[in-house]
Structure formats: C-alpha cells, structure tokens
Amino acid sequence: MKSLQVIGLAMVAFFLLAAPALAASDHTVVFSGAGVGAGFGAALTMIGAGFGFGRIGAAALESMARQPEVAGRVLPTMIVIAALLEGATFFALFICYTIVSGKPEVIGAM
C-alpha cells in the first residue's frame, strides 16, 4: 500500500512540475492520451522486464546452489531466456515509441 502512495505522489509531482517546464519553450506541447498511455506502457514494460530478469536470475542461482553439477546446463538456458525477454521488452518499447511518434502507417504494417 505504501508503494502505491509513493507512486501516486510521484505522478502528481510529475504532472505539477511538467506544466511550468513545458510552458517555457517556444513551441506548444500537448499532453495527449497516446503519449501518456505510451509512457505508462513503457514504464510497465521496464518494470515487468526487471521483475522477469530478477526471477530468472533467482531461479538459476537457486538451481545451481541445489545441484552444482547442472550449472553448465542452467547458465546457457538462463541466458537464452533472458535474451528472449529482452527481445520482447524492446518490441514493447518500439510499439510505445511508434504510438507516440504518431505514424499509423508503421503500426498498420505490423
């Protein structure tokens, strides 16, 4: 519950501090639903990837600690799984960036 309060406070502070910073520029910046959604999507992607990498590492280390003789087989498997997770993370970030850039022809081609 405390972490949700901290996240909520950080979001409120961001939105309150972003308006004066963006008002100082010469060009007009508009917060759009796509931009905010893509920002939240990118944040959730990074949080999920960090959680996934932590789980992969913890499981691999635990299995190597229980059975040291299988460490040679566990480590390459862990690296392959981490690479697949990283690829999915980059794909999700690319989709978020594509949404923000506003190029529907790129989104439709997927």
FENBEL-V147157 format. One line per field, one symbol per residue. ss: DSSP state (a for helix, b for strand, c for the rest). phi: phi as a letter, one per 30 degrees, with the letter a starting at -180 (. if undefined). burial: # if it has 16 or more other C-alpha atoms within 10 Angstrom, else .. Layout:
ss->???
phi->???
burial->???
This chain:
ss->caaaaaaaaaaaaaaaaaaaaaacccccccccaaaaaaaaaaaaaaaaaaaaaaaaaaaaaaaaaacaaaaaaaaaaaaaaaaaaaaaaaaaaaaaaaaaaccaaaaacc
phi->.dddddddddddddddddddddddddcdccdcddddddddddddddddddddddddddddddddddbddcddcddddddddddddddddddddddddddddicddddddd
burial->..................................#..##.##..##..#..##..#...##..#......#..#...#...#..##..##.##.######..........
